[in-house]
Structures are given as structure tokens and as C-alpha cells.
Amino acid sequence: MHSARRSSNTIGPKRLAVRSVGHDEPASLSYPVAVGPTAAVLTLVPDRSLIMGFYETRLLPHIINVAMNTKAVNEERRRCLENVRGTVLEVGFGTGLNLLHYPRTVTKVVGVDPSNTSARLARKRIAASSFPVEIIGLPAEKIPVADASFESIVSTFTLCTIPDVASALLEMRRALRPGGRLYFVEHGRAEDPKVERWQERLNAIEQAVFGGCNLNRPISALIQQAGFEMERLEHSYLKGAPKFAGFLYRGVATRSAS
Ligand SMILES: C[S@@+](CC[C@H](N)C(=O)[O-])C[C@H]1O[C@@H](n2cnc3c(N)ncnc32)[C@H](O)[C@@H]1O
């Protein structure tokens, strides 16, 4: 069902290499077994997982592409990325909304994201970027890159969604050079107990509607548990967002040189 395949598409003057595991392909068309008139009705109604699969893989990336391209979110991107440098591993690359905000000190971006639909939506932004961009169409829990091969790691609004976030953070640390930095802006568990209670109540709905996104992850603790040292950490609420979805963790963490 998730057979690995490799494809490449020429985009403008650059070549976008996409390594894919077919995340966007519905696994199989499974229908209930029945006979007679019931069967005729049932064959017209695909099961719920098929509908959710279609929603998450084909529609949701379009929704995220618009919802995550607001003035307030883009201001967060600009602030997060202004000091990023060198070769960058961007985890949860999505539709490439960060590309516009990277400074001139960036020489290459390798984006990791299992969504083929997002990679397609990113094509124009990749073609317009002034540095090479490569997409690895795989989950970040196991990233096929060499140890210590990146100067910077970037994660924006992604640690909420990665299913095994602890493994992904260990992979990010492995890929980062000693002395390198993880730049992040994420939403997560709020400090205010009232807001936190709402996050707990609404988390299941959030997960169903936004492709497994969690409202209540303790982002800075997760980063530190993976062996990063927190260099800078700020909190605030994202302008215009409801508090339960907008408690931000902005910061920089390092992989110590020792
Ligand atoms: C809310 S979107 C954010 C996208 C982008 N980082 C941004 O700032 O616009 C979350 C992203 O995480 C990606 N994602 C989900 N599971 C993932 C995984 N296991 N590894 C890497 N990315 C994942 C989704 O495909 C989606 O692009």
C-alpha cells in the first residue's frame, strides 16, 4: 500500500526531486459485502475511512495552504527564520510557505513532508526560490539524511501534527551538526489552566478536522527531551486565533558541540 517510489519533475530552471511513499494514494477501495438491493446502495457509499483519507490527503493541504498564509502567521514565519543560515532541513515543509521568509544566509533547503498534495502546491514557490530546494516525501520519524549534515533545522506549526514527535525530534537532532540550531515556532499546551482545559476538551475534534494536529503538546519539553538545549524561548498568543489554538512556543534550541 505504501510502496516506495521515486519521481522527479522539472520545475522552471530547477529540478525538484520528490522521494515519495505514496501517502496521498487511497490505500484501497473497500466496500461492505452484501447481496441484492442492499448491495447496490452499499456500493455507492464508500466507508468513512476512505472519505477521511480523501479529505486528509487531497483537501486538507489546500485548506492549510490558505489558512496558514495569513498576515499574523507570516509575521511569525519572518521572526522565526530571520537568523537561519546554511543548509536547512525543514521538517513538515507543507506547501513551502516559509520559502519567501528565508534570509540570504540560507544556501539550500531540504523539506521533509509525507504529503504529495502539499509538494504539488509548493511547486511554484520552489521554482521562484533563489536557492535549491529538495523535497523528501517521507515522514520525519525516519529521515534518510546523513548524521550531522545540516547547519539549521526548521519546524513551523508541525510538531503538533507529527504522530511520533519524539522520534522525529531525535532524527532532527541526529541530522544537525554539533553547534547547529533548531529554529521553531509552534502552537501547543497553554500555561493558563483554563485555556489548557479547553485544549483537552477540544483535542479530539482538532485531530479529526486538522489531520492529527494536537492542541496540547508541551512543545519546549519535547524539544528538550530529545537532547536539545533551549537557547531562547518566548510565549505569546497568535494574533487573531482562539486562545486554545494559538498559544505559541517561539524559540531557538541548539545541539551542543560536545
Ligand atoms: C499545519 S501544517 C504546517 C506546514 C508548514 N510547516 C507551515 O508552516 O505552513 C503541518 C504539516 O506537517 C506535515 N506532517 C504530518 N505528518 C508528518 C510527519 N510524520 N513528518 C513530517 N511532516 C508531517 C503535514 O503534511 C503538514 O504539511
The ligand as an SDF file (V2000), in Angstrom:
LIG
                    3D

 27 29  0  0  0  0  0  0  0  0999 V2000
   -0.1270   22.6250    9.8720 C   0  0  0  0  0  0  0  0  0  0  0  0
    0.8920   22.0030    8.6090 S   0  0  0  0  0  0  0  0  0  0  0  0
    2.2730   23.1310    8.6500 C   0  0  0  0  0  0  0  0  0  0  0  0
    3.0130   23.1770    7.3580 C   0  0  0  0  0  0  0  0  0  0  0  0
    4.2210   24.1310    7.3260 C   0  0  0  0  0  0  0  0  0  0  0  0
    5.2320   23.7510    8.2780 N   0  0  0  0  0  0  0  0  0  0  0  0
    3.8030   25.5650    7.5360 C   0  0  0  0  0  0  0  0  0  0  0  0
    4.3430   26.2200    8.4390 O   0  0  0  0  0  0  0  0  0  0  0  0
    2.9690   26.0330    6.7720 O   0  0  0  0  0  0  0  0  0  0  0  0
    1.5790   20.5020    9.2900 C   0  0  0  0  0  0  0  0  0  0  0  0
    2.4560   19.7580    8.2940 C   0  0  0  0  0  0  0  0  0  0  0  0
    3.0050   18.5920    8.9210 O   0  0  0  0  0  0  0  0  0  0  0  0
    3.0820   17.5960    7.9340 C   0  0  0  0  0  0  0  0  0  0  0  0
    3.2750   16.2820    8.5580 N   0  0  0  0  0  0  0  0  0  0  0  0
    2.3260   15.4270    9.0380 C   0  0  0  0  0  0  0  0  0  0  0  0
    2.8990   14.3140    9.4990 N   0  0  0  0  0  0  0  0  0  0  0  0
    4.2260   14.4500    9.3030 C   0  0  0  0  0  0  0  0  0  0  0  0
    5.3460   13.6170    9.5660 C   0  0  0  0  0  0  0  0  0  0  0  0
    5.1990   12.4200   10.1320 N   0  0  0  0  0  0  0  0  0  0  0  0
    6.5670   14.0660    9.2280 N   0  0  0  0  0  0  0  0  0  0  0  0
    6.7140   15.3000    8.6620 C   0  0  0  0  0  0  0  0  0  0  0  0
    5.7000   16.1350    8.3990 N   0  0  0  0  0  0  0  0  0  0  0  0
    4.4700   15.7100    8.7180 C   0  0  0  0  0  0  0  0  0  0  0  0
    1.7970   17.7370    7.1700 C   0  0  0  0  0  0  0  0  0  0  0  0
    1.8340   17.0790    5.9260 O   0  0  0  0  0  0  0  0  0  0  0  0
    1.7090   19.2620    7.0570 C   0  0  0  0  0  0  0  0  0  0  0  0
    2.3560   19.7140    5.9030 O   0  0  0  0  0  0  0  0  0  0  0  0
  1  2  1  0
  2  3  1  0
  2 10  1  0
  3  4  1  0
  4  5  1  0
  5  6  1  0
  5  7  1  0
  7  8  2  0
  7  9  1  0
 10 11  1  0
 11 12  1  0
 11 26  1  0
 12 13  1  0
 13 14  1  0
 13 24  1  0
 14 15  1  0
 14 23  1  0
 15 16  2  0
 16 17  1  0
 17 18  1  0
 17 23  2  0
 18 19  1  0
 18 20  2  0
 20 21  1  0
 21 22  2  0
 22 23  1  0
 24 25  1  0
 24 26  1  0
 26 27  1  0
M  CHG  2   2   1   9  -1
M  END
$$$$
